[in-house]
Amino acid sequence: MMDPNALLGMLGDAGKLSSKQISDMVSKKSPIPIPSSVIDGLLSTLVQQGKIKKTEENGEIFYHL
């Protein structure tokens, strides 16, 4: 499947993105479909590792890469 560092490398230096924007970006770059629940889990792992930051604005979750 995909590991958190592969996801981070795929996103590059994109700045602040919502989880939907990240899912859309990954689906365009990945040769196989990756469920959004898997992407959310990888993002949570990256937040726990301190590699990205997570904020909530107006009820929407954003990740700062």
C-alpha positions as CSV (number, residue, x, y, z in Angstrom):
1,M,0.0,0.0,0.0
2,M,1.4,3.4,0.9
3,D,3.4,4.6,3.9
4,P,3.2,8.0,5.5
5,N,6.6,9.2,4.1
6,A,5.5,8.2,0.6
7,L,2.4,10.4,1.1
8,L,4.5,13.2,2.3
9,G,6.8,13.0,-0.7
10,M,3.8,12.9,-3.1
11,L,2.4,16.1,-1.6
12,G,5.7,18.0,-1.7
13,D,5.6,21.6,-0.4
14,A,1.9,22.2,-1.1
15,G,1.3,24.5,1.9
16,K,-2.1,24.3,3.7
17,L,-4.5,21.8,2.3
18,S,-7.8,20.3,3.4
19,S,-8.1,16.5,3.6
20,K,-10.3,16.5,0.5
21,Q,-7.7,18.5,-1.4
22,I,-5.0,16.0,-0.3
23,S,-7.2,13.0,-1.3
24,D,-7.8,14.6,-4.7
25,M,-4.1,15.3,-5.3
26,V,-3.2,11.7,-4.3
27,S,-5.8,10.2,-6.6
28,K,-4.4,12.1,-9.5
29,K,-0.8,11.0,-8.8
30,S,-1.4,7.4,-7.7
31,P,-1.7,4.6,-10.3
32,I,-4.1,2.7,-8.0
33,P,-7.1,4.2,-6.1
34,I,-6.4,4.8,-2.4
35,P,-9.5,5.2,-0.1
36,S,-9.8,8.5,1.7
37,S,-9.9,6.6,5.0
38,V,-6.4,5.3,4.3
39,I,-5.1,8.8,3.4
40,D,-6.7,10.1,6.6
41,G,-4.9,7.4,8.6
42,L,-1.6,8.3,7.0
43,L,-2.1,12.0,7.7
44,S,-2.9,11.2,11.3
45,T,0.4,9.3,11.5
46,L,2.3,12.2,10.1
47,V,0.7,14.6,12.6
48,Q,1.7,12.2,15.5
49,Q,5.3,12.1,14.1
50,G,5.4,15.9,14.1
51,K,6.1,16.0,10.3
52,I,2.9,18.0,9.5
53,K,0.5,20.2,11.5
54,K,-3.3,19.9,11.7
55,T,-5.7,22.7,12.4
56,E,-9.4,23.2,12.2
57,E,-11.0,26.3,10.7
58,N,-14.8,26.8,10.4
59,G,-15.3,23.1,11.0
60,E,-12.9,22.0,8.2
61,I,-9.6,20.2,8.9
62,F,-6.5,21.5,7.3
63,Y,-3.0,20.1,7.2
64,H,0.1,22.3,7.0
65,L,2.8,20.6,5.0
